[in-house]
Amino acid sequence: MNPPSDSATLLTFVTTNEDGSYKINIYGTPAGLRNLAAQLLKQADVDQQPMTYLRDYDTDHTHIKPTYATAILAPSSDELQLGRLDTRTGELAYWAQKRINAAE
């Protein structure tokens, strides 16, 4: 077994459970997990007010793809999307509220 590399790498993939539900798997090197944590904090702290390009129902989000030149995802990873549930107005996005209500 090779020792883990210190490069910032994440491996993300989705598996299907026996009951048909999905399981999201995110594994990473210590540097990769720290990078993901930094991205999560950045997303949490973003000020959406000046983002005039966002429609009223849209939220700020970031796509992380293994094909990007600066990607921290391993090439065999699925795309990872980090986003906010709240819109620029501070309300929950309609699509987010709908999914939350469906789970109750």
JOCORDA-V224403 format. One line per field, one symbol per residue. ss: DSSP state (h for helix, s for strand, l for the rest). phi: phi as a letter, one per 30 degrees, with the letter a starting at -180 (. if undefined). psi: psi as a letter, one per 40 degrees, with the letter a starting at -180 (. if undefined). Layout:
ss = ???
phi = ???
psi = ???
This chain:
ss = lllllllllssssssslllllssssssslhhhhhhhhhhhhhhhhlllllllllllllllssssllllllllsllllllssssllslllllslhhhhhhhhhhl
phi = .dddddddbbbbacbcdedjdcbccbbadeddddddddddddddcdcdeddddddeccbdabcccddddcdcddeddddcbcacccdedjdddedddddddddd
psi = hiiiieighihhihihideeiihhhhiiidddddddddddddddehhedegeehideiihihhhieeidfieiideiiihhhiieiadeeihiddddddddde.
